[in-house]
Amino acid sequence: MTAFRKSLEPVAAVAPGILRLVAPNPSMMTGPGTNTYLLGRQQVAVIDPGPAIDRHIDAILGHASGPVRWILATHTHPDHSPGVARLAARTGAEVLGMPAPAGAHQDASFVPDRPLADGARLDAGEFALEAIHTPGHASNHLCYRHVGLGWIFTGDHIIEGSTVVIDPPDGNMRDYLASLARIRDLRPAALLPGHGDVIDEPARVIDWIIDHRLAREHAVRKALRTGAGGTARELVAAVYPDVPAQLHGWAERSLLAHLIKLVEDGEAIADNVAAGGGEAGIEDRRWRLAATRTPARGPA
């Protein structure tokens, strides 16, 4: 559970009436590529058309067994939602999801016809999907529960074979851990991730991710405890010794998310003053452990 598998079948029937297409955007961050799911036979819903790649849009339309009526996005990162606008223009389908928040890594072209809130449903006759708001990796991240099968389409909230980056300020480690626990408590029969293959042991995988994140948080405490603190860039090698140096830039983003959580928990302090005066940006802040407080004693 440390790396993506190198490839998946470009097209696979993962269940009756559910087809998975892998977008042609493989990379170190996306694994084999972004998974696009097609649901339904007479009327089709598409989850995450991926990047705006014409041959992938052509493949979606070529494999749809009926007219595409709905297009859903799990979130608005550039490997998941830019294809929505192109697919909608060619089909006239209704676009569903949460609007894109502000940010450099967000797809501003995604504008839902029907914004979805937590618990919203799409009833398509052949199937029904329930939206589950799962902030953490992205503030507008939605998972979709297939009501009949009890399967959950997880986008980037849970992926197969790897962990995801939590990138502040939109990414939030506290929200991410809470959202993982929420999905686990729903006891899904399987998870259909945005990258990688079907996850048929959801509880085991979710517990592993939570344990992994808490172990990384412990490593952050240790790094702060054994040194005089530092910036995320100075701390990343100590906290992520198992991650290749070329990925330290991404690791630094998740490290910042852990540090912010520790500040929120009262365990760490951020020095917001830049070297030349003024307020430091998040990348330049120096972090240190908060002074240990002795719990107040009650009456004898």
Backbone bond lengths (Angstrom), bond angles and torsions (degrees), N, CA, C in turn:
res aa  C-N    CA-C-N  psi(-1)  N-CA   C-N-CA  omega(-1)  CA-C   N-CA-C  phi
1 M - - - 1.464 - - 1.525 111.23 -
2 T 1.334 116.76 39.46 1.455 119.79 -177.58 1.521 113.25 -115.97
3 A 1.329 118.17 -11.09 1.454 119.65 -177.69 1.518 109.87 -155.89
4 F 1.330 115.06 155.79 1.450 120.08 175.67 1.516 110.62 -64.30
5 R 1.326 116.65 150.38 1.462 118.70 163.53 1.521 107.29 -69.94
6 K 1.333 116.45 155.96 1.460 120.40 -171.30 1.520 113.12 -74.22
7 S 1.327 117.98 -28.89 1.454 118.53 -175.75 1.522 110.62 -152.56
8 L 1.312 114.94 158.31 1.455 123.72 171.93 1.519 107.03 -131.26
9 E 1.342 116.16 161.43 1.449 119.06 172.94 1.531 108.40 -59.20
10 P 1.339 118.13 132.97 1.477 119.34 -178.52 1.529 112.43 -58.84
11 V 1.336 116.59 -32.66 1.465 121.60 178.38 1.524 107.30 -137.05
12 A 1.328 117.07 130.36 1.464 120.18 -179.59 1.512 110.15 -148.23
13 A 1.337 116.03 137.61 1.463 121.35 171.90 1.516 107.25 -85.41
14 V 1.327 117.51 110.09 1.461 121.02 -176.15 1.525 111.80 -90.54
15 A 1.329 116.96 -14.82 1.468 123.07 176.10 1.521 106.14 -168.15
16 P 1.326 118.55 161.12 1.464 119.45 175.79 1.532 111.33 -55.24
17 G 1.312 116.24 122.56 1.457 120.12 179.45 1.506 114.75 82.21
18 I 1.355 119.27 6.69 1.470 122.04 178.39 1.522 108.01 -129.97
19 L 1.320 115.87 119.86 1.453 122.82 -179.22 1.522 108.81 -116.21
20 R 1.340 115.84 139.72 1.473 120.55 176.17 1.525 109.08 -113.18
21 L 1.323 116.31 126.62 1.454 122.77 172.75 1.525 107.99 -113.54
22 V 1.317 116.99 136.15 1.463 121.04 178.75 1.523 108.67 -99.64
23 A 1.322 116.05 121.54 1.462 120.59 -179.66 1.528 109.89 -67.63
24 P 1.333 116.95 149.14 1.464 120.41 -179.57 1.528 112.27 -81.71
25 N 1.320 116.43 59.60 1.467 121.14 178.39 1.529 111.00 -131.87
26 P 1.354 118.21 49.11 1.466 119.18 -179.89 1.533 110.97 -66.26
27 S 1.326 115.03 146.12 1.465 120.35 177.81 1.519 108.11 -167.49
28 M 1.321 115.44 176.09 1.453 120.14 177.17 1.529 111.69 -61.85
29 M 1.350 116.28 -29.11 1.452 120.24 -177.26 1.525 112.74 -92.46
30 T 1.335 117.67 -26.72 1.464 119.97 -176.31 1.523 113.22 -104.62
31 G 1.337 117.58 -3.19 1.457 119.90 -177.87 1.517 110.00 65.38
32 P 1.344 118.33 -135.88 1.466 120.61 -179.71 1.521 113.31 -63.25
33 G 1.323 117.64 -20.44 1.461 123.12 -176.83 1.515 109.55 138.97
34 T 1.317 115.79 174.14 1.463 121.36 179.88 1.525 110.00 -79.24
35 N 1.323 115.87 132.04 1.471 120.54 176.74 1.525 110.74 -81.03
36 T 1.332 115.06 129.95 1.462 122.99 171.21 1.522 107.41 -111.25
37 Y 1.320 117.09 132.16 1.461 121.36 -178.67 1.520 110.02 -112.57
38 L 1.336 115.44 135.68 1.457 123.05 175.05 1.520 108.09 -113.13
39 L 1.325 116.84 125.64 1.456 122.12 -178.92 1.525 109.32 -119.03
40 G 1.330 115.56 138.04 1.454 120.92 174.78 1.514 112.47 97.74
41 R 1.318 114.65 156.74 1.466 120.93 -179.63 1.536 111.60 -111.88
42 Q 1.330 116.46 -47.11 1.466 119.41 -177.72 1.524 111.46 -82.57
43 Q 1.327 116.84 -39.79 1.456 123.46 173.98 1.520 106.79 -132.48
44 V 1.323 116.47 132.43 1.452 121.16 -167.35 1.525 111.17 -111.06
45 A 1.336 114.75 136.94 1.457 122.15 169.17 1.522 107.81 -108.33
46 V 1.321 116.75 139.05 1.459 122.63 179.53 1.519 108.29 -116.24
47 I 1.329 116.70 126.21 1.465 122.10 176.26 1.518 108.79 -105.41
48 D 1.326 116.77 123.10 1.467 124.88 176.57 1.528 113.08 58.13
49 P 1.336 118.03 79.45 1.467 119.88 174.90 1.516 114.06 -66.09
50 G 1.326 117.43 -6.69 1.452 120.60 174.22 1.510 113.06 81.20
51 P 1.334 116.92 -155.94 1.469 119.93 179.77 1.519 110.74 -70.68
52 A 1.330 116.00 167.07 1.465 121.20 -177.40 1.526 109.53 -82.73
53 I 1.326 115.17 75.97 1.460 122.26 179.40 1.519 107.18 -113.89
54 D 1.320 116.36 117.20 1.475 120.44 -172.45 1.521 112.26 -58.62
55 R 1.334 118.64 -40.45 1.458 118.36 -177.52 1.524 111.90 -69.34
56 H 1.329 117.14 -24.52 1.463 118.93 174.65 1.528 110.40 -75.23
57 I 1.327 117.09 -39.96 1.467 120.09 175.24 1.529 109.44 -61.36
58 D 1.335 116.89 -41.59 1.465 120.27 176.84 1.528 110.75 -60.01
59 A 1.337 116.43 -41.35 1.468 120.42 -179.66 1.520 111.15 -64.86
60 I 1.326 117.17 -40.18 1.470 120.56 177.73 1.522 109.60 -59.18
61 L 1.315 116.61 -49.12 1.467 120.32 -178.12 1.524 111.24 -67.43
62 G 1.324 116.79 -34.23 1.451 120.01 179.79 1.509 113.65 -69.72
63 H 1.333 117.14 -28.46 1.468 120.67 -177.99 1.522 113.06 -98.64
64 A 1.323 117.73 -9.80 1.469 119.90 177.29 1.526 108.77 -68.56
65 S 1.331 115.85 128.45 1.466 119.82 -177.30 1.522 112.70 -84.38
66 G 1.318 116.31 -6.06 1.458 121.81 178.04 1.514 108.44 -152.76
67 P 1.322 118.74 -177.55 1.463 121.16 179.59 1.532 111.39 -64.28
68 V 1.333 116.32 139.19 1.463 121.52 176.03 1.519 107.92 -77.66
69 R 1.327 116.03 113.39 1.465 121.56 -176.39 1.523 113.11 -101.94
70 W 1.340 116.71 -27.45 1.461 120.23 -175.85 1.527 109.10 -137.74
71 I 1.330 115.45 143.35 1.463 121.89 174.92 1.521 107.19 -129.12
72 L 1.315 116.25 123.01 1.463 121.67 -177.45 1.527 109.64 -117.47
73 A 1.324 116.39 141.79 1.461 121.67 173.64 1.519 108.76 -115.12
74 T 1.330 115.99 138.27 1.461 119.07 174.32 1.525 110.83 -75.89
75 H 1.352 116.08 -35.08 1.464 121.23 177.11 1.526 107.38 -167.44
76 T 1.311 116.99 179.85 1.461 120.17 -168.81 1.523 113.04 -114.36
77 H 1.329 117.69 37.54 1.452 120.17 169.34 1.523 109.13 -78.12
78 P 1.337 117.95 154.74 1.470 120.77 -167.86 1.520 115.87 -67.69
79 D 1.324 118.83 -10.58 1.465 119.22 175.78 1.526 112.38 -96.16
80 H 1.334 118.18 3.98 1.462 120.67 -176.34 1.531 114.71 -120.34
81 S 1.331 118.24 -40.45 1.469 118.33 -168.51 1.526 117.81 -114.59
82 P 1.332 122.42 -15.03 1.473 118.39 -177.66 1.521 114.21 -59.89
83 G 1.330 117.89 -25.99 1.457 119.83 177.25 1.519 113.65 -69.80
84 V 1.324 118.00 -14.08 1.466 121.41 -177.61 1.527 110.76 -59.49
85 A 1.322 117.04 -49.77 1.468 120.38 -175.33 1.525 111.02 -60.95
86 R 1.323 117.42 -41.24 1.472 120.05 -179.53 1.530 111.02 -67.73
87 L 1.334 116.30 -41.82 1.459 119.16 -179.90 1.522 110.33 -67.57
88 A 1.319 117.48 -39.42 1.470 120.98 179.22 1.525 110.83 -65.36
89 A 1.328 116.96 -37.99 1.461 119.92 179.99 1.527 111.46 -64.36
90 R 1.332 115.84 -31.00 1.473 119.31 -177.68 1.530 112.91 -89.04
91 T 1.326 117.46 -15.43 1.465 119.30 -174.43 1.523 113.58 -120.78
92 G 1.320 117.77 -21.88 1.459 120.50 -173.01 1.512 112.98 71.91
93 A 1.338 117.40 16.40 1.462 121.63 -177.38 1.521 111.55 -69.15
94 E 1.324 114.96 154.47 1.464 121.61 175.83 1.527 108.89 -76.34
95 V 1.329 116.53 134.14 1.465 123.00 -178.49 1.520 108.79 -101.02
96 L 1.345 115.90 129.44 1.461 121.82 -177.31 1.526 110.16 -128.01
97 G 1.330 115.79 145.71 1.448 121.78 177.30 1.509 109.75 153.70
98 M 1.320 116.24 -169.49 1.458 121.61 176.34 1.523 109.08 -100.24
99 P 1.341 118.01 139.05 1.465 119.91 178.78 1.523 111.78 -57.21
100 A 1.330 115.43 155.59 1.463 121.16 -179.37 1.524 110.38 -73.68
101 P 1.335 117.66 133.11 1.463 119.45 171.89 1.526 109.36 -75.01
102 A 1.310 116.13 169.89 1.458 120.13 175.77 1.522 109.15 -69.26
103 G 1.321 115.75 150.02 1.461 118.95 177.07 1.508 112.07 149.67
104 A 1.322 115.74 152.35 1.464 121.41 -176.03 1.515 112.22 -67.89
105 H 1.320 118.37 -28.17 1.457 121.57 -176.03 1.530 111.99 -101.95
106 Q 1.323 117.07 26.52 1.454 121.90 179.67 1.531 110.56 -111.82
107 D 1.312 116.24 149.57 1.459 123.30 179.93 1.526 109.17 -90.98
108 A 1.317 116.05 96.37 1.467 120.15 -177.97 1.520 112.43 -70.67
109 S 1.353 117.88 -12.18 1.466 119.58 178.86 1.525 112.24 -75.56
110 F 1.333 117.18 -12.32 1.460 119.45 -178.28 1.523 109.90 -81.62
111 V 1.328 116.19 113.03 1.474 122.45 178.92 1.527 107.10 -129.80
112 P 1.328 118.42 103.67 1.469 119.38 -176.55 1.517 112.48 -70.57
113 D 1.326 115.49 139.47 1.458 120.07 170.09 1.519 110.75 -70.11
114 R 1.340 114.74 -32.79 1.464 120.68 178.11 1.525 108.27 -130.24
115 P 1.338 118.09 98.64 1.463 119.20 176.26 1.526 109.74 -64.32
116 L 1.310 115.68 137.38 1.462 120.63 -177.39 1.519 110.80 -105.58
117 A 1.305 115.30 136.05 1.459 121.94 172.30 1.520 108.53 -105.38
118 D 1.311 115.96 168.98 1.459 120.92 177.41 1.524 110.05 -56.11
119 G 1.334 116.83 129.71 1.456 121.58 178.84 1.512 115.26 90.66
120 A 1.350 117.73 -6.84 1.460 120.00 178.35 1.525 109.76 -65.59
121 R 1.334 116.13 149.39 1.467 120.80 -176.88 1.518 111.24 -123.65
122 L 1.315 113.82 148.03 1.452 122.32 166.97 1.516 106.95 -113.49
123 D 1.329 116.77 111.64 1.466 122.14 177.81 1.524 107.75 -102.06
124 A 1.335 115.27 110.18 1.458 120.64 -173.48 1.518 113.35 -107.98
125 G 1.318 117.92 9.46 1.458 120.35 -178.09 1.519 111.56 86.39
126 E 1.330 117.19 -67.97 1.472 120.71 178.62 1.528 111.97 -71.18
127 F 1.305 116.96 -25.87 1.472 121.66 -176.32 1.523 108.31 -155.85
128 A 1.329 114.82 165.81 1.465 121.17 174.65 1.520 108.13 -137.01
129 L 1.327 115.52 140.54 1.458 122.30 177.84 1.524 109.35 -120.52
130 E 1.324 115.69 140.28 1.475 121.94 175.51 1.516 108.90 -115.53
131 A 1.330 117.08 129.60 1.457 122.36 178.52 1.523 110.23 -80.03
132 I 1.338 115.52 134.36 1.463 122.29 177.17 1.522 107.66 -123.51
133 H 1.313 117.27 114.79 1.463 120.40 -179.26 1.522 108.75 -73.50
134 T 1.331 115.71 120.22 1.466 121.40 -176.07 1.523 109.84 -129.77
135 P 1.335 117.84 70.86 1.468 119.60 179.37 1.519 110.92 -66.74
136 G 1.306 115.13 159.05 1.466 121.03 179.62 1.506 109.42 146.30
137 H 1.332 116.85 -72.40 1.466 120.27 172.91 1.522 109.66 -66.19
138 A 1.305 117.13 -37.61 1.461 124.20 174.37 1.516 107.70 -146.76
139 S 1.326 116.32 144.58 1.464 119.09 -175.58 1.521 111.65 -67.72
140 N 1.337 117.43 -25.01 1.467 120.56 -178.80 1.526 111.93 -104.51
141 H 1.306 117.22 24.08 1.471 120.03 -176.79 1.531 110.65 -74.56
142 L 1.338 114.49 133.08 1.458 121.80 174.00 1.525 109.28 -122.05
143 C 1.317 116.73 137.42 1.455 122.16 163.33 1.526 106.89 -99.42
144 Y 1.324 116.25 158.76 1.467 120.48 -179.25 1.524 109.10 -126.18
145 R 1.324 115.69 121.09 1.467 120.98 179.74 1.515 110.10 -94.05
146 H 1.331 115.29 123.96 1.461 121.25 173.98 1.519 106.72 -76.15
147 V 1.318 116.65 110.05 1.460 120.96 -169.75 1.527 111.57 -62.11
148 G 1.316 117.76 -39.35 1.465 120.45 -177.22 1.512 113.66 -72.11
149 L 1.340 117.04 -43.15 1.460 121.31 -176.03 1.525 113.17 -87.98
150 G 1.318 116.89 -22.33 1.458 119.33 -173.27 1.519 112.15 73.69
151 W 1.343 116.78 17.13 1.461 121.32 174.97 1.520 109.16 -88.97
152 I 1.328 116.88 154.01 1.459 120.87 179.51 1.525 109.37 -126.27
153 F 1.340 115.14 126.54 1.464 121.82 173.10 1.529 106.37 -83.78
154 T 1.335 116.39 117.11 1.464 119.83 -165.83 1.519 115.06 -105.25
155 G 1.339 119.47 -0.07 1.460 118.88 179.68 1.510 110.91 52.22
156 D 1.340 116.58 -128.03 1.463 121.46 177.86 1.522 112.52 -99.00
157 H 1.322 117.76 5.82 1.461 118.77 178.82 1.527 110.07 -66.59
158 I 1.311 116.60 -43.78 1.459 122.74 176.00 1.521 106.33 -137.52
159 I 1.327 116.92 124.05 1.453 120.93 178.15 1.526 108.58 -121.16
160 E 1.317 115.40 163.70 1.463 119.93 -175.56 1.525 110.21 -89.16
161 G 1.340 115.67 128.28 1.445 120.56 170.55 1.505 116.03 86.35
162 S 1.318 119.71 0.72 1.454 120.73 -177.93 1.525 108.85 -160.21
163 T 1.320 115.78 175.91 1.458 121.65 173.94 1.518 109.08 -110.39
164 V 1.321 116.46 164.79 1.461 120.74 -176.52 1.520 110.67 -106.89
165 V 1.327 115.31 156.43 1.456 121.74 177.16 1.526 109.29 -77.20
166 I 1.327 116.13 136.42 1.464 121.97 171.68 1.527 105.75 -108.35
167 D 1.318 116.78 108.28 1.461 122.37 -167.44 1.524 110.52 -112.30
168 P 1.358 118.17 100.89 1.468 120.12 177.35 1.533 110.63 -65.54
169 P 1.330 117.44 155.96 1.464 126.63 6.70 1.524 114.51 -86.71
170 D 1.337 117.90 -15.55 1.463 117.89 -179.66 1.528 110.49 -72.29
171 G 1.317 117.74 -38.25 1.458 120.99 175.94 1.520 110.76 -76.16
172 N 1.326 116.65 144.09 1.460 121.08 -174.62 1.520 109.18 -143.57
173 M 1.335 116.79 118.36 1.456 120.79 -174.57 1.531 112.35 -68.09
174 R 1.323 117.43 -39.35 1.464 119.55 179.13 1.528 110.27 -62.29
175 D 1.333 116.38 -45.37 1.465 120.47 178.14 1.527 110.75 -62.44
176 Y 1.324 116.11 -39.03 1.464 120.17 -177.36 1.522 111.10 -62.97
177 L 1.312 117.17 -47.23 1.465 120.17 179.89 1.521 111.05 -63.25
178 A 1.332 117.09 -40.60 1.463 120.06 178.77 1.529 110.93 -65.36
179 S 1.332 117.36 -38.86 1.460 120.75 179.93 1.523 111.53 -69.26
180 L 1.334 117.52 -36.17 1.462 120.14 175.07 1.523 110.45 -60.90
181 A 1.322 116.44 -45.52 1.462 120.00 -179.64 1.533 110.45 -63.27
182 R 1.315 116.57 -35.33 1.464 119.09 179.77 1.529 111.07 -65.36
183 I 1.330 117.24 -44.18 1.462 120.03 178.83 1.524 110.10 -64.31
184 R 1.310 118.07 -41.49 1.469 120.74 178.08 1.525 110.61 -60.24
185 D 1.335 117.08 -41.42 1.466 120.49 -177.87 1.531 112.61 -67.75
186 L 1.326 117.30 -19.94 1.465 120.31 176.21 1.527 112.25 -75.63
187 R 1.319 117.68 -10.37 1.471 124.29 178.49 1.532 112.59 51.38
188 P 1.336 115.99 56.84 1.472 117.85 179.66 1.520 111.22 -66.47
189 A 1.333 115.45 149.94 1.462 120.47 177.70 1.519 111.41 -74.65
190 A 1.326 117.34 -30.94 1.462 122.45 178.45 1.519 107.90 -160.75
191 L 1.341 115.30 160.26 1.457 122.01 175.99 1.521 108.87 -117.93
192 L 1.329 116.39 135.50 1.454 122.09 176.70 1.526 107.34 -111.99
193 P 1.332 117.00 98.89 1.463 120.40 -170.56 1.519 113.27 -82.06
194 G 1.323 115.09 166.66 1.456 120.91 176.69 1.506 112.80 -76.48
195 H 1.330 117.64 -14.90 1.459 122.57 177.08 1.523 107.52 -144.16
196 G 1.320 116.92 130.15 1.450 121.00 178.69 1.516 112.59 96.98
197 D 1.336 114.77 -173.55 1.460 121.78 -172.52 1.522 111.64 -89.91
198 V 1.325 115.57 173.60 1.461 122.34 178.04 1.524 109.44 -58.35
199 I 1.319 116.34 137.49 1.468 122.62 177.57 1.520 107.17 -103.01
200 D 1.339 116.03 109.57 1.467 118.94 -174.34 1.532 113.14 -100.41
201 E 1.331 117.14 6.40 1.472 121.48 172.23 1.528 108.42 -127.72
202 P 1.316 117.31 68.55 1.467 119.99 -172.78 1.522 114.32 -56.21
203 A 1.323 118.27 -46.45 1.465 120.02 -175.26 1.523 110.76 -61.58
204 R 1.340 116.68 -43.26 1.463 119.69 -178.96 1.523 110.88 -63.32
205 V 1.332 116.43 -43.75 1.461 120.19 -178.13 1.523 110.98 -67.54
206 I 1.326 117.32 -43.63 1.468 119.63 179.74 1.524 110.65 -64.16
207 D 1.323 117.41 -42.59 1.468 119.70 177.80 1.522 110.61 -60.92
208 W 1.342 116.63 -38.47 1.472 119.92 178.50 1.523 110.53 -63.40
209 I 1.339 117.24 -42.79 1.464 119.96 -179.27 1.530 110.25 -64.30
210 I 1.329 116.99 -44.83 1.469 120.11 179.55 1.517 109.90 -61.72
211 D 1.336 117.76 -46.59 1.465 120.87 178.71 1.523 111.01 -60.39
212 H 1.329 116.13 -40.26 1.468 120.66 179.32 1.525 110.50 -62.26
213 R 1.318 116.94 -44.43 1.458 120.16 -179.65 1.538 111.43 -66.07
214 L 1.320 116.50 -40.58 1.463 119.02 179.43 1.523 111.05 -68.49
215 A 1.347 117.57 -34.58 1.466 120.62 176.06 1.527 110.20 -65.77
216 R 1.333 116.35 -38.89 1.455 119.52 177.96 1.532 110.15 -66.69
217 E 1.326 116.60 -37.81 1.465 120.26 177.18 1.528 110.27 -62.85
218 H 1.334 116.70 -39.36 1.463 120.59 176.93 1.532 109.89 -62.96
219 A 1.334 117.25 -39.16 1.459 120.85 178.31 1.527 111.17 -64.36
220 V 1.330 117.18 -34.20 1.466 120.46 176.67 1.524 109.40 -65.21
221 R 1.324 117.27 -46.37 1.475 120.13 177.51 1.523 110.56 -57.17
222 K 1.325 116.15 -45.00 1.470 120.63 -178.51 1.520 110.90 -61.92
223 A 1.336 117.05 -42.81 1.457 120.57 179.68 1.527 111.27 -63.68
224 L 1.330 116.53 -38.84 1.458 120.18 177.95 1.526 111.46 -70.46
225 R 1.336 115.58 -34.40 1.461 120.52 -177.16 1.529 111.94 -73.18
226 T 1.326 117.65 -37.54 1.462 121.48 -174.31 1.521 112.58 -86.44
227 G 1.323 118.05 -10.76 1.452 121.29 177.67 1.511 110.45 -124.94
228 A 1.311 114.30 -169.02 1.465 119.20 179.96 1.519 110.78 -97.42
229 G 1.310 115.87 22.07 1.447 119.97 -176.61 1.520 109.98 85.82
230 G 1.305 116.78 -167.33 1.454 120.05 179.63 1.507 110.85 158.87
231 T 1.320 114.69 -179.12 1.457 120.41 175.30 1.530 108.60 -79.12
232 A 1.327 115.59 165.57 1.459 119.24 177.85 1.521 110.70 -59.57
233 R 1.316 117.14 -37.28 1.469 120.12 -179.95 1.518 111.07 -64.71
234 E 1.332 116.43 -35.94 1.468 119.68 178.87 1.522 111.78 -74.32
235 L 1.322 117.20 -26.61 1.467 121.17 -175.42 1.523 113.44 -91.20
236 V 1.331 117.97 -18.44 1.461 120.67 -167.24 1.526 113.08 -61.91
237 A 1.323 118.73 -37.83 1.469 120.05 -178.28 1.519 111.44 -65.70
238 A 1.343 117.42 -35.04 1.462 120.39 179.60 1.519 111.66 -73.98
239 V 1.321 117.14 -33.81 1.458 120.80 -176.50 1.528 111.51 -84.77
240 Y 1.334 116.76 -29.75 1.471 121.70 -176.82 1.533 110.96 -121.39
241 P 1.336 118.94 56.93 1.471 119.78 -178.95 1.524 113.00 -67.60
242 D 1.334 116.75 -17.56 1.461 121.58 -178.98 1.520 113.49 -90.37
243 V 1.319 117.39 -0.95 1.462 122.00 -176.29 1.524 109.21 -104.92
244 P 1.351 118.64 131.29 1.466 120.65 178.92 1.522 111.91 -57.25
245 A 1.320 115.53 147.63 1.463 120.68 -175.89 1.517 112.17 -58.33
246 Q 1.347 117.46 -32.02 1.462 119.08 -178.50 1.520 112.61 -68.42
247 L 1.336 117.19 -13.51 1.468 120.76 177.73 1.527 112.12 -103.51
248 H 1.327 117.44 5.27 1.463 119.35 -177.11 1.526 112.32 -64.42
249 G 1.329 117.59 -27.16 1.462 118.83 177.57 1.517 111.85 -61.83
250 W 1.349 116.93 -42.73 1.461 120.63 176.94 1.525 110.72 -72.40
251 A 1.338 116.64 -39.28 1.466 119.45 178.54 1.527 110.69 -60.63
252 E 1.319 115.99 -35.56 1.462 120.43 179.21 1.519 111.68 -60.90
253 R 1.355 117.35 -33.32 1.460 119.84 179.40 1.533 110.56 -66.34
254 S 1.331 116.94 -45.44 1.470 118.99 177.70 1.522 111.18 -67.45
255 L 1.342 116.90 -34.11 1.464 119.95 176.02 1.523 110.23 -60.64
256 L 1.324 117.20 -42.92 1.462 119.88 176.60 1.522 111.12 -59.70
257 A 1.332 116.40 -39.50 1.469 119.24 178.76 1.524 110.80 -63.04
258 H 1.330 117.31 -39.83 1.468 120.37 176.23 1.525 110.79 -64.70
259 L 1.333 117.14 -42.48 1.467 120.08 -179.22 1.525 111.10 -63.87
260 I 1.323 116.83 -41.64 1.470 120.00 177.95 1.520 110.46 -61.34
261 K 1.341 116.41 -41.77 1.461 119.59 178.20 1.526 110.89 -62.17
262 L 1.336 117.43 -41.18 1.465 119.98 179.68 1.526 111.05 -64.42
263 V 1.329 117.39 -35.51 1.460 120.08 174.99 1.530 109.84 -65.01
264 E 1.332 116.52 -44.82 1.464 120.10 178.31 1.525 111.48 -61.59
265 D 1.336 116.75 -32.33 1.456 121.17 178.99 1.524 112.93 -81.47
266 G 1.337 117.15 -2.93 1.457 120.94 -179.47 1.510 113.90 79.27
267 E 1.335 117.84 14.43 1.461 121.35 -177.77 1.522 113.55 -97.75
268 A 1.329 118.08 -15.67 1.459 121.24 -177.89 1.523 109.79 -139.25
269 I 1.327 114.36 164.17 1.464 121.92 -179.87 1.527 107.30 -130.68
270 A 1.317 116.42 139.10 1.459 121.89 176.86 1.515 109.14 -107.44
271 D 1.342 116.56 128.92 1.460 122.24 174.19 1.520 107.26 -86.45
272 N 1.300 117.42 112.65 1.461 121.71 -173.31 1.520 113.48 -93.23
273 V 1.326 118.02 9.48 1.461 121.24 -177.11 1.520 109.58 -96.54
274 A 1.325 116.88 125.18 1.461 121.68 178.18 1.523 110.38 -74.44
275 A 1.327 115.28 160.60 1.467 120.02 -177.58 1.528 111.77 -58.78
276 G 1.331 117.04 -37.13 1.456 120.03 -179.26 1.512 113.96 -92.43
277 G 1.317 117.31 14.91 1.456 121.08 -176.40 1.517 110.98 92.50
278 G 1.303 117.01 163.92 1.457 121.11 -177.21 1.519 110.71 83.54
279 E 1.324 114.85 178.66 1.462 119.99 -176.82 1.520 110.53 -84.41
280 A 1.316 116.18 133.62 1.459 121.33 -179.99 1.520 110.26 -80.75
281 G 1.337 116.46 145.49 1.447 120.58 170.86 1.513 109.59 -71.46
282 I 1.325 115.51 165.72 1.464 119.43 -174.40 1.529 111.83 -58.28
283 E 1.333 118.20 -34.61 1.457 120.83 -178.52 1.531 111.87 -69.84
284 D 1.344 117.44 -24.76 1.468 121.45 -175.71 1.518 113.71 -100.79
285 R 1.321 117.19 -1.45 1.464 118.53 179.67 1.521 110.77 -70.08
286 R 1.312 114.70 147.32 1.463 120.70 174.35 1.524 108.13 -102.27
287 W 1.309 115.03 136.24 1.453 121.55 -173.20 1.512 109.38 -115.90
288 R 1.322 116.69 143.51 1.460 121.71 177.32 1.518 109.33 -148.69
289 L 1.325 115.37 160.60 1.455 119.23 177.59 1.515 110.35 -68.60
290 A 1.309 116.32 144.78 1.458 120.88 173.23 1.519 109.13 -71.50
291 A 1.313 115.82 153.01 1.457 119.94 177.34 1.519 109.81 -60.72
292 T 1.336 115.95 138.88 1.472 119.93 179.58 1.510 109.54 -68.50
293 R 1.311 115.04 131.84 1.468 120.01 179.43 1.507 109.88 -106.70
294 T 1.295 117.43 133.25 1.454 122.13 176.86 1.520 108.76 -81.14
295 P 1.331 117.93 121.66 1.476 119.29 -179.28 1.526 111.44 -55.99
296 A 1.312 115.48 139.93 1.468 119.59 178.93 1.513 110.22 -65.15
297 R 1.337 116.22 137.12 1.450 121.24 179.24 1.517 109.95 -86.56
298 G 1.324 114.97 140.65 1.461 120.03 177.34 1.527 110.90 -81.59
299 P 1.308 116.39 -177.93 1.473 120.42 178.55 1.516 110.99 -59.52
300 A 1.284 116.72 141.29 1.471 121.15 179.43 1.524 109.10 -69.72
